[in-house]
């Protein structure tokens, strides 16, 4: 499903261990998915957004109202 999005934003949660993806389609509908918490906190400067976009699972996107 990630190929159906015009934009995917990668965010590091406040706990600095949880990665959240926000996907927007051409109609500006919002979808979200997150990953299991990382074993150690990371700094936002070290967040490889392309890597996380590539790790998105097509069956994990949830529509957000």
N, C-alpha and C positions, 0 to 999 in steps of 0.2 A: 504493500500500500504506500510505502514512502515515495514511490515514483509518481503517485497521484498528487503530491503536495507541491505547491509553488515555493514554499518556504518551510524550513525546519530550523527552529531555534534550539540551541543546546544551553541548558542552565545547570549550574551547580547549586544545590540547595544549601541552606544556611548551615547544615551540619557538616558541610564540605566533604561528604561521603556519598551523597545521593545525586545521581545524574537524572535530569528530567528533560524530555524532548517535547516540544510543542510544534505540531504540524498544522499548516494553514493551506487549505485548498483554494482553488481559483474563485470560489464564492465566499471566501474569508471564513469558512467554518473552521473551528478549532478542534484539534485532536491532541491527545496527550499519551505519553507512555513514560515509564520510569524503569530504572534498573535496580537490582539488589544493591544494597549499600556496599561501598568499597571497604576493604579491610582497614584502610588507614585514610585519614583526611588528606585531601590534595588542595593545592593552591589554584585559584582560578587561572592564574598565568600559565599553569602547566596543563590546562584542559585542552585536549586535542579534539576539537569539535568535529572534524571530518571523521575521525575514528568512531566517535559516538553516533554520528549520522549513519555510518556504514553498519553499525551494530544494531540498528533499529530492526525490530521484528515485525513483519507485516501483520501478524495476528495479535499484536499487543496494543495497537492503537485503540484508544477509547474516545468516543465523541464527547465533547464538553458542551454543556448547554450554554 
